[in-house]
Amino acid sequence: MKYLQKTLKEITELTFEIEKKYPELYQFLEENPLTIPSENHPEISEKVMQDYLESLKQLLSHYLKTHSIK
């Protein structure tokens, strides 16, 4: 459970950073396919949240590379 809390904290911090520093990117977070569950009652596990965190990191990394932002 502690690991899940740490992951959730990282997701929150990264999302906040994207919202404040890259608002043009933030608008796409709601449309991220990983945030749309395909089941009625999806399981939220540590792995699911870690995968989501990694997708956020990749999204930001790709954005920074393609827009020459350092």
TORBAPA-612415 format. One record per residue: x, z, y of N, C-alpha, C, O, CB in turn. Coordinates in pm, 1 decimal. Glycine has a CB too. Layout:
N
(atom (X; Z; Y); (X; Z; Y); (X; Z; Y); (X; Z; Y); (X; Z; Y))
...
END
This chain:
70
(atom (82.3; 0.0; -119.9); (0.0; 0.0; 0.0); (86.2; 0.0; 125.6); (50.0; -61.3; 226.0); (-93.4; 120.5; 0.2))
(atom (198.6; 67.6; 120.3); (287.8; 72.9; 235.4); (340.6; -65.9; 270.4); (355.0; -100.9; 387.6); (404.3; 168.2; 208.0))
(atom (369.0; -144.1; 166.6); (417.8; -279.9; 187.1); (310.8; -365.4; 255.7); (342.1; -445.4; 343.8); (459.3; -343.1; 52.8))
(atom (184.8; -348.2; 215.1); (74.5; -422.3; 276.7); (61.9; -384.5; 424.2); (41.1; -472.0; 508.2); (-58.5; -394.7; 202.2))
(atom (73.7; -258.9; 456.4); (66.3; -214.8; 595.8); (179.1; -275.6; 678.7); (157.8; -316.7; 792.7); (71.9; -61.7; 603.9))
(atom (297.9; -281.0; 621.4); (411.9; -341.1; 690.9); (386.7; -489.2; 716.4); (414.9; -540.0; 824.9); (541.3; -322.3; 609.2))
(atom (334.0; -557.1; 616.9); (304.1; -700.0; 629.7); (197.1; -722.5; 735.8); (209.2; -813.4; 818.0); (258.3; -758.4; 494.4))
(atom (94.4; -641.5; 734.6); (-12.1; -654.1; 835.0); (41.6; -629.7; 975.7); (1.1; -696.6; 1070.8); (-126.1; -555.8; 804.7))
(atom (131.5; -535.1; 988.0); (193.3; -507.6; 1118.6); (273.3; -629.2; 1164.9); (265.8; -667.6; 1281.7); (285.0; -381.9; 1111.0))
(atom (349.4; -689.6; 1074.6); (427.0; -808.7; 1109.9); (335.9; -924.7; 1149.9); (365.6; -997.5; 1244.7); (516.5; -850.4; 992.7))
(atom (226.3; -941.5; 1078.4); (130.2; -1047.7; 1111.5); (74.5; -1024.5; 1251.0); (65.4; -1117.3; 1331.3); (15.0; -1053.1; 1007.4))
(atom (37.7; -901.7; 1278.9); (-17.5; -867.5; 1409.6); (82.8; -893.8; 1520.9); (48.1; -951.7; 1623.9); (-61.0; -721.6; 1412.2))
(atom (206.5; -851.7; 1500.5); (310.1; -870.7; 1602.3); (340.7; -1019.1; 1624.0); (354.7; -1063.7; 1737.8); (438.0; -796.2; 1562.2))
(atom (350.8; -1094.1; 1516.7); (380.7; -1236.4; 1529.1); (264.4; -1311.3; 1594.0); (285.8; -1399.8; 1676.7); (412.3; -1296.5; 1391.6))
(atom (144.0; -1276.6; 1557.3); (26.8; -1339.2; 1617.3); (21.9; -1309.5; 1767.1); (-8.2; -1397.9; 1847.4); (-102.1; -1290.3; 1548.4))
(atom (51.1; -1186.4; 1803.8); (54.1; -1147.9; 1945.1); (162.0; -1225.3; 2020.4); (139.4; -1271.5; 2132.2); (78.0; -996.7; 1959.0))
(atom (278.3; -1239.0; 1959.2); (386.9; -1315.5; 2021.5); (345.1; -1461.2; 2043.3); (369.4; -1517.9; 2149.8); (514.3; -1309.0; 1934.3))
(atom (283.8; -1520.0; 1944.3); (237.8; -1658.6; 1956.5); (132.5; -1669.0; 2066.4); (135.2; -1762.1; 2147.0); (180.6; -1709.8; 1821.7))
(atom (41.0; -1574.8; 2069.5); (-64.2; -1575.9; 2170.8); (-6.9; -1569.2; 2312.5); (-51.6; -1641.5; 2401.5); (-159.8; -1459.4; 2148.0))
(atom (92.2; -1482.0; 2332.9); (147.5; -1462.2; 2466.3); (248.5; -1568.7; 2507.6); (245.5; -1616.2; 2621.2); (211.9; -1328.0; 2473.8))
(atom (337.4; -1606.3; 2416.8); (444.8; -1699.1; 2452.8); (409.3; -1846.1; 2430.8); (460.7; -1934.1; 2499.9); (567.8; -1666.0; 2373.9))
(atom (322.1; -1871.8; 2335.2); (290.0; -2010.3; 2299.7); (138.2; -2028.9; 2287.6); (88.4; -2059.1; 2179.2); (359.8; -2049.9; 2167.0))
(atom (65.1; -2011.2; 2397.0); (-81.4; -2019.0; 2389.0); (-131.2; -2154.6; 2338.1); (-238.4; -2163.7; 2278.2); (-141.6; -1991.2; 2525.3))
(atom (-53.2; -2258.7; 2362.4); (-93.2; -2391.1; 2314.1); (-89.4; -2397.3; 2161.3); (-160.1; -2478.2; 2101.3); (-1.9; -2499.7; 2373.6))
(atom (-9.7; -2315.0; 2099.3); (-2.3; -2307.7; 1953.7); (-106.4; -2210.3; 1898.8); (-160.6; -2230.9; 1790.2); (138.5; -2265.5; 1909.4))
(atom (-132.9; -2106.9; 1972.7); (-225.4; -2002.6; 1928.6); (-363.1; -2059.0; 1895.1); (-427.7; -2012.9; 1801.0); (-238.4; -1895.4; 2035.9))
(atom (-407.5; -2156.1; 1969.3); (-540.4; -2212.4; 1946.9); (-556.2; -2270.7; 1806.2); (-668.2; -2282.8; 1756.6); (-568.8; -2319.7; 2050.1))
(atom (-446.1; -2306.4; 1742.2); (-452.9; -2365.3; 1609.2); (-454.0; -2261.6; 1497.0); (-476.8; -2296.9; 1381.3); (-337.4; -2458.4; 1589.9))
(atom (-430.3; -2137.5; 1528.3); (-425.7; -2035.6; 1423.9); (-559.5; -2019.0; 1353.7); (-562.8; -1996.7; 1232.6); (-382.4; -1903.4; 1482.5))
(atom (-667.8; -2029.2; 1425.7); (-799.4; -2015.6; 1364.0); (-829.3; -2129.9; 1267.9); (-910.7; -2115.5; 1176.7); (-906.6; -2009.0; 1470.9))
(atom (-763.7; -2242.7; 1288.4); (-787.6; -2358.4; 1204.5); (-689.5; -2368.9; 1088.5); (-693.3; -2465.0; 1011.7); (-781.0; -2482.5; 1287.1))
(atom (-603.4; -2271.6; 1076.3); (-505.6; -2271.9; 968.0); (-579.9; -2262.9; 834.7); (-656.3; -2168.7; 813.7); (-404.1; -2154.0; 983.6))
(atom (-558.9; -2359.5; 743.9); (-630.7; -2357.9; 616.2); (-609.7; -2230.6; 534.8); (-694.8; -2195.5; 453.1); (-588.9; -2475.5; 534.1))
(atom (-500.6; -2162.4; 555.0); (-476.8; -2039.4; 480.2); (-568.5; -1926.0; 523.3); (-583.7; -1828.0; 450.3); (-333.4; -1997.0; 495.9))
(atom (-629.5; -1937.6; 640.2); (-717.6; -1830.8; 687.3); (-862.0; -1854.5; 646.4); (-947.3; -1768.5; 668.4); (-708.5; -1818.1; 838.2))
(atom (-890.3; -1968.4; 587.9); (-1026.4; -2001.4; 548.3); (-1040.4; -1977.5; 397.8); (-988.1; -2055.0; 317.7); (-1061.5; -2149.1; 585.6))
(atom (-1109.9; -1872.1; 359.6); (-1123.4; -1844.7; 216.4); (-1213.7; -1947.0; 148.3); (-1312.4; -1992.6; 206.2); (-1178.5; -1703.7; 194.2))
(atom (-1179.4; -1981.7; 27.3); (-1259.5; -2076.4; -48.4); (-1358.9; -2004.4; -139.7); (-1438.6; -2068.5; -208.2); (-1169.1; -2167.8; -130.5))
(atom (-1353.8; -1873.0; -140.3); (-1443.1; -1792.2; -222.1); (-1533.0; -1708.2; -132.7); (-1502.4; -1684.3; -15.9); (-1363.1; -1702.4; -318.2))
(atom (-1644.7; -1664.0; -190.0); (-1736.5; -1578.3; -113.6); (-1675.7; -1442.4; -83.9); (-1694.1; -1388.5; 25.3); (-1867.3; -1560.2; -189.5))
(atom (-1603.4; -1386.5; -180.1); (-1541.9; -1254.4; -163.9); (-1395.1; -1264.1; -204.2); (-1356.7; -1221.8; -313.2); (-1616.3; -1145.9; -249.5))
(atom (-1314.7; -1319.5; -116.1); (-1172.8; -1338.5; -151.5); (-1099.2; -1205.3; -163.3); (-1130.1; -1108.7; -93.6); (-1103.3; -1426.7; -47.0))
(atom (-1002.9; -1203.0; -251.6); (-920.3; -1083.8; -268.3); (-808.3; -1086.4; -164.8); (-737.6; -1186.1; -150.4); (-862.2; -1075.3; -412.7))
(atom (-793.7; -977.9; -94.8); (-686.8; -966.1; 3.2); (-578.3; -878.6; -60.6); (-590.2; -756.2; -66.8); (-739.1; -904.9; 140.5))
(atom (-475.8; -943.0; -106.2); (-368.2; -871.9; -173.8); (-241.4; -878.4; -89.7); (-235.1; -948.2; 11.5); (-343.3; -930.7; -314.4))
(atom (-142.4; -805.1; -133.6); (-13.6; -808.7; -64.6); (44.0; -949.7; -66.9); (101.4; -995.2; 32.0); (85.3; -709.7; -128.8))
(atom (28.8; -1018.4; -179.0); (81.3; -1154.4; -190.6); (10.1; -1249.5; -95.2); (74.9; -1331.2; -29.8); (67.6; -1204.6; -334.3))
(atom (-119.0; -1240.2; -86.7); (-196.5; -1326.2; 3.4); (-151.9; -1304.3; 147.9); (-132.6; -1399.9; 223.1); (-348.5; -1298.2; -11.1))
(atom (-136.1; -1179.5; 185.1); (-96.5; -1148.7; 322.3); (48.3; -1190.3; 348.8); (79.8; -1237.9; 457.8); (-114.3; -999.1; 350.4))
(atom (135.4; -1173.0; 251.3); (274.4; -1215.4; 267.3); (281.0; -1367.3; 280.9); (358.3; -1419.1; 361.4); (360.6; -1167.6; 147.7))
(atom (200.9; -1438.2; 203.0); (195.5; -1584.0; 213.5); (146.8; -1626.8; 352.3); (198.6; -1721.8; 410.9); (103.4; -1642.3; 104.5))
(atom (47.3; -1555.5; 403.0); (-3.7; -1586.3; 536.2); (102.9; -1560.6; 642.6); (119.8; -1640.7; 734.5); (-129.5; -1503.3; 565.7))
(atom (174.0; -1450.1; 630.2); (282.7; -1419.6; 723.2); (386.9; -1530.7; 720.7); (431.7; -1576.9; 825.7); (348.0; -1284.2; 688.4))
(atom (424.8; -1573.0; 601.9); (523.3; -1681.4; 589.9); (471.2; -1810.4; 652.5); (547.8; -1884.9; 713.6); (558.8; -1705.6; 442.2))
(atom (342.7; -1836.9; 637.8); (286.8; -1958.3; 698.5); (292.0; -1950.6; 851.0); (316.0; -2051.3; 917.5); (141.7; -1979.8; 651.7))
(atom (269.5; -1831.8; 906.4); (280.4; -1814.2; 1051.8); (423.9; -1837.1; 1098.0); (448.0; -1903.2; 1199.1); (233.0; -1673.0; 1093.2))
(atom (517.6; -1782.4; 1023.8); (659.2; -1800.3; 1058.6); (697.9; -1947.6; 1052.5); (768.9; -1996.6; 1140.3); (749.2; -1718.0; 964.2))
(atom (652.5; -2017.2; 951.4); (683.2; -2159.2; 938.0); (619.2; -2240.2; 1049.3); (680.5; -2332.0; 1103.5); (636.8; -2211.0; 802.8))
(atom (496.7; -2206.1; 1082.8); (426.5; -2274.7; 1190.8); (503.6; -2260.9; 1322.4); (524.8; -2359.2; 1393.5); (283.7; -2218.9; 1206.1))
(atom (544.7; -2139.2; 1353.4); (619.7; -2114.8; 1476.5); (755.4; -2184.2; 1471.7); (796.7; -2247.0; 1569.3); (638.1; -1963.9; 1499.2))
(atom (823.1; -2173.5; 1361.4); (954.2; -2237.9; 1346.7); (943.7; -2388.9; 1366.2); (1023.8; -2448.4; 1438.3); (1014.0; -2206.8; 1208.6))
(atom (846.9; -2449.2; 1302.9); (827.2; -2594.1; 1316.1); (795.7; -2630.7; 1461.1); (848.1; -2728.4; 1514.6); (713.5; -2642.4; 1222.8))
(atom (710.8; -2552.0; 1522.5); (675.4; -2576.9; 1661.9); (798.5; -2569.8; 1752.1); (818.1; -2656.0; 1837.7); (569.8; -2476.3; 1708.8))
(atom (879.8; -2468.8; 1733.1); (999.1; -2452.8; 1815.8); (1097.6; -2567.3; 1794.7); (1159.4; -2614.2; 1890.4); (1066.7; -2319.7; 1785.4))
(atom (1112.6; -2612.0; 1672.4); (1203.4; -2723.9; 1643.2); (1152.1; -2854.5; 1702.2); (1230.0; -2931.2; 1758.7); (1221.9; -2739.3; 1492.3))
(atom (1026.2; -2880.1; 1690.3); (970.5; -3008.4; 1734.9); (947.8; -3014.6; 1885.8); (929.0; -3122.4; 1942.1); (839.8; -3034.8; 1663.6))
(atom (949.6; -2900.1; 1949.7); (930.0; -2897.7; 2095.3); (1056.0; -2853.9; 2168.6); (1051.2; -2824.3; 2288.0); (814.7; -2804.8; 2131.6))
(atom (1165.0; -2849.7; 2100.5); (1296.5; -2815.0; 2158.7); (1291.8; -2687.2; 2240.7); (1347.6; -2680.4; 2350.2); (1346.8; -2928.8; 2246.3))
(atom (1225.2; -2586.7; 2187.2); (1216.0; -2456.6; 2253.8); (1309.4; -2361.0; 2180.8); (1312.1; -2356.6; 2057.8); (1067.9; -2402.1; 2255.3))
(atom (1385.6; -2284.8; 2258.1); (1478.2; -2189.4; 2196.2); (1441.6; -2049.4; 2230.6); (1508.6; -1955.7; 2187.2); (1620.3; -2216.2; 2238.4))
END
